[in-house]
Amino acid sequence: MDSSDIYGGPPLQMPLTPIEFFKQPRALLKIAAVIISVIGLGCATNGCMMDEYSIFNNDANACRFAVAVTLLGFLFSLISLASDYMYDKTANIKRRRYILISDIGGAGLFALLNFVAFCYLANRWSNTESTWLEERGFEQWQRRNARSVIFFAFVALVAWSGLTFMALLRFRASGQGHLSNGFAPPPSMEPGTGSSAGIDDMYPPPPASAGPTPPHQQQPMGGGGGVGAVSQPTYYPPPTF
C-alpha cells in the first residue's frame, strides 16, 4: 500500500511549523472565528439584561441563545484549530478522516446556528421600541451592545460558511487523491477479461492445422501390427491331471 494519505496528503511529510500553519487561509479564518466569538460573547453577556428585563423586547431567551451560540462557537473554534494542527502529524487514516468529517459537520452546524441567531435577534430588536427601553433604564452603550451582537452574528455566519466551503473542498480533494493513489474501483467485467484471462494466456490454444483432422483410429487388441502395436500376452490353460 502506498504511504501517501488518501484523505489529504502524505502522512510522512515534514510537519508544519506553528508560523507556517497559522499562515494558511483555513487557520486564519478559524482564528477570525475565535475573535468574533469572543467579541460576540462579551456583547451578549454585558448589558443584555436589566432588572429582569431583556433588551431584546423583553425576551430573555434571545440573550441566552446568543450567549450559548457564541460560547459554543468559541470552544469549537479552539478544538478545530488544535485538531487541524495535529492533522499533519498523524498517520492514522481513520483519525484523519474523522477530523475532516468533524470539521465539515461542525462548521456547517455553527453556520446554521449563527443564521438562526441573526434572524432571531434582528426580529426581536426590530420590535423593540425606544420608549420602552428608556422606561426600563437601558443606556446607549447597552443598545450598542445589542446591535453589536446582531452584527457579529452575521459576521460569524459568513466566517463559518467560508470554513464549511473550505472543508468541503479539502474533503473533495482528499477523495480525488484517494483515487489517484491506486485505489480506483475495478473496471466493469467484460467477456474475456475475467479471472480466467491470465490462465488462458499461460496455456495458449494449439495452432490450427491446414487440413482436416484425421479420424481417431483404435489399435487392435491382439498380435502383430505396425510399429507401436501393443502385444497381448498368450493365455496358457493349466494342465489337467
C-alpha positions as MATLAB code, in Angstrom:
seq = 'MDSSDIYGGPPLQMPLTPIEFFKQPRALLKIAAVIISVIGLGCATNGCMMDEYSIFNNDANACRFAVAVTLLGFLFSLISLASDYMYDKTANIKRRRYILISDIGGAGLFALLNFVAFCYLANRWSNTESTWLEERGFEQWQRRNARSVIFFAFVALVAWSGLTFMALLRFRASGQGHLSNGFAPPPSMEPGTGSSAGIDDMYPPPPASAGPTPPHQQQPMGGGGGVGAVSQPTYYPPPTF';
ca = [
       0.000    0.000    0.000;
       1.263    3.453   -0.833;
       2.393    5.524    2.136;
       0.578    8.565    0.834;
      -2.576    9.565    2.683;
      -5.902    9.096    0.932;
      -7.504   11.869    2.985;
      -5.438   14.924    2.271;
      -1.753   14.411    1.711;
       1.191   12.240    2.685;
       1.337   11.470    6.410;
       5.109   11.197    6.370;
       5.707   14.752    5.224;
       7.538   17.207    7.436;
       5.058   18.783    9.881;
       4.423   22.482    9.514;
       5.886   24.884   11.998;
       3.393   26.967   14.005;
       4.175   30.037   11.902;
       3.630   28.169    8.637;
       0.442   26.628    9.987;
      -1.093   29.950   11.041;
      -0.281   31.438    7.633;
      -2.722   29.078    5.940;
      -6.069   30.659    4.919;
      -8.018   27.967    6.762;
      -6.168   28.640   10.020;
      -6.525   32.405    9.614;
     -10.272   32.082    9.133;
     -10.561   29.893   12.232;
      -8.626   32.464   14.246;
     -11.056   35.083   12.960;
     -13.942   32.876   14.119;
     -12.364   32.726   17.595;
     -12.071   36.524   17.769;
     -15.620   37.028   16.503;
     -16.963   34.597   19.087;
     -15.118   36.372   21.912;
     -16.450   39.796   20.899;
     -19.982   38.496   20.388;
     -19.900   36.718   23.748;
     -18.765   39.885   25.506;
     -21.530   41.937   23.921;
     -24.187   39.329   24.721;
     -23.227   38.993   28.389;
     -22.697   42.686   29.113;
     -25.842   44.786   29.374;
     -28.290   42.388   27.782;
     -30.390   42.146   30.964;
     -31.532   44.980   33.228;
     -33.613   44.235   36.347;
     -35.063   41.039   34.878;
     -35.828   42.813   31.597;
     -34.207   41.784   28.344;
     -33.091   44.429   25.912;
     -34.417   42.322   23.028;
     -38.085   43.235   23.504;
     -38.045   41.648   26.964;
     -37.226   38.220   25.511;
     -34.739   36.566   27.854;
     -34.390   33.567   25.538;
     -32.792   35.816   22.918;
     -29.940   36.694   25.282;
     -29.486   33.088   26.379;
     -29.434   31.840   22.803;
     -26.853   34.446   21.764;
     -24.616   33.545   24.715;
     -24.894   29.808   24.009;
     -24.095   30.136   20.295;
     -21.095   32.414   20.803;
     -19.690   30.348   23.684;
     -20.010   27.027   21.851;
     -18.594   28.604   18.700;
     -15.571   29.832   20.656;
     -14.910   26.373   22.127;
     -15.340   24.589   18.801;
     -13.005   27.059   17.090;
     -10.230   26.228   19.542;
     -10.815   22.480   19.223;
     -10.901   22.737   15.438;
      -7.629   24.669   15.393;
      -5.930   22.070   17.585;
      -7.214   19.117   15.542;
      -6.244   20.850   12.308;
      -2.716   21.355   13.617;
      -2.471   17.684   14.636;
      -3.848   16.561   11.263;
      -0.485   16.811    9.508;
       1.254   14.907   12.311;
      -0.889   11.782   12.419;
      -0.577    8.851   10.034;
      -3.813    7.130   11.104;
      -6.145    7.186    8.107;
      -9.331    6.758   10.139;
      -8.356    9.529   12.524;
      -7.623   11.909    9.672;
     -10.959   11.038    8.108;
     -12.751   11.775   11.388;
     -11.010   15.142   11.594;
     -12.196   16.102    8.122;
     -15.769   14.960    8.729;
     -15.983   16.722   12.109;
     -14.604   19.882   10.511;
     -17.329   19.845    7.864;
     -20.117   18.991   10.293;
     -19.091   21.481   12.976;
     -18.566   24.384   10.593;
     -21.896   23.711    8.888;
     -23.694   23.448   12.236;
     -22.374   26.770   13.528;
     -23.127   28.459   10.231;
     -26.741   27.353   10.677;
     -26.847   28.385   14.353;
     -25.488   31.847   13.600;
     -28.004   32.253   10.796;
     -30.826   31.423   13.216;
     -29.328   33.741   15.847;
     -29.029   36.602   13.365;
     -32.638   36.270   12.201;
     -33.969   35.783   15.733;
     -32.112   38.695   17.317;
     -32.795   41.023   14.403;
     -36.508   40.273   14.651;
     -36.583   40.857   18.411;
     -34.595   44.078   18.117;
     -36.768   45.469   15.324;
     -39.839   45.033   17.552;
     -38.225   46.835   20.483;
     -39.366   50.443   20.929;
     -37.071   53.215   22.108;
     -39.633   54.484   24.612;
     -39.804   51.073   26.251;
     -36.005   50.983   26.538;
     -35.950   54.424   28.141;
     -38.633   53.462   30.627;
     -36.682   50.361   31.656;
     -33.460   52.333   32.080;
     -31.380   50.847   29.235;
     -28.471   53.111   28.362;
     -26.926   53.869   24.993;
     -23.950   51.544   25.440;
     -26.329   48.673   26.109;
     -28.165   49.422   22.886;
     -24.875   49.474   21.026;
     -24.031   46.086   22.513;
     -27.361   44.696   21.346;
     -26.723   45.910   17.816;
     -23.173   44.532   18.008;
     -24.476   41.081   18.917;
     -26.629   41.089   15.785;
     -23.753   42.346   13.644;
     -21.257   39.772   14.885;
     -23.822   37.007   14.461;
     -23.907   37.920   10.771;
     -20.098   38.112   10.579;
     -19.836   34.717   12.271;
     -22.333   33.353    9.741;
     -20.047   34.467    6.906;
     -16.947   33.056    8.614;
     -18.480   29.649    9.361;
     -19.933   29.434    5.865;
     -16.464   30.037    4.451;
     -14.997   27.376    6.731;
     -17.677   24.918    5.622;
     -16.885   25.590    1.968;
     -13.147   25.191    2.533;
     -13.683   21.961    4.473;
     -15.792   20.546    1.639;
     -13.118   21.447   -0.905;
     -10.488   19.809    1.280;
     -12.518   16.635    1.661;
     -13.190   16.517   -2.079;
      -9.502   16.985   -2.872;
      -8.628   14.177   -0.473;
     -11.134   11.920   -2.237;
      -9.516   12.640   -5.606;
      -6.150   11.836   -4.073;
      -7.638    8.552   -2.920;
      -8.490    7.584   -6.481;
      -5.175    8.792   -7.875;
      -3.134    6.713   -5.413;
      -4.150    3.387   -6.897;
      -7.402    2.829   -5.043;
      -9.688    3.260   -8.038;
     -12.578    0.808   -8.266;
     -12.075   -2.128  -10.670;
     -13.412   -1.711  -14.214;
     -16.576   -3.448  -15.303;
     -16.225   -7.104  -16.222;
     -16.220   -7.748  -19.933;
     -16.153  -11.011  -21.875;
     -12.654  -12.412  -21.863;
     -11.420  -10.159  -19.042;
     -12.412  -12.268  -16.076;
     -10.213  -14.109  -13.626;
      -9.517  -16.889  -16.173;
      -7.919  -14.495  -18.635;
      -4.475  -14.965  -17.123;
      -4.809  -18.776  -17.220;
      -5.706  -18.653  -20.914;
      -2.574  -16.599  -21.543;
      -0.448  -19.210  -19.778;
      -1.870  -22.017  -21.902;
      -2.492  -20.715  -25.419;
      -4.633  -22.832  -27.762;
      -2.806  -25.103  -30.267;
      -2.283  -23.694  -33.747;
      -4.892  -24.570  -36.347;
      -3.794  -27.179  -38.929;
      -4.044  -26.581  -42.625;
      -6.032  -29.717  -43.420;
      -8.855  -31.611  -41.767;
      -8.079  -33.529  -38.609;
      -7.767  -37.296  -39.323;
     -10.224  -39.533  -37.504;
      -9.026  -41.387  -34.442;
      -8.001  -44.998  -35.172;
      -8.185  -47.641  -32.489;
      -5.318  -50.092  -32.309;
      -6.169  -53.821  -32.498;
      -6.208  -55.728  -29.244;
      -4.239  -58.710  -30.453;
      -0.907  -59.580  -32.262;
       1.010  -58.191  -34.936;
       0.569  -54.895  -36.190;
       2.544  -51.978  -37.106;
       5.025  -50.156  -35.079;
       3.704  -49.166  -31.726;
       1.176  -52.029  -31.519;
       0.899  -53.405  -28.005;
       1.293  -57.172  -27.908;
      -1.052  -59.043  -25.599;
       0.337  -61.978  -23.518;
      -0.587  -65.542  -24.701;
      -3.020  -67.408  -22.463;
      -1.909  -70.942  -21.435;
      -4.555  -73.111  -19.718;
      -3.394  -75.034  -16.633;
      -2.565  -78.778  -17.072;
      -5.247  -81.349  -16.386;
      -4.438  -84.244  -14.048;
];
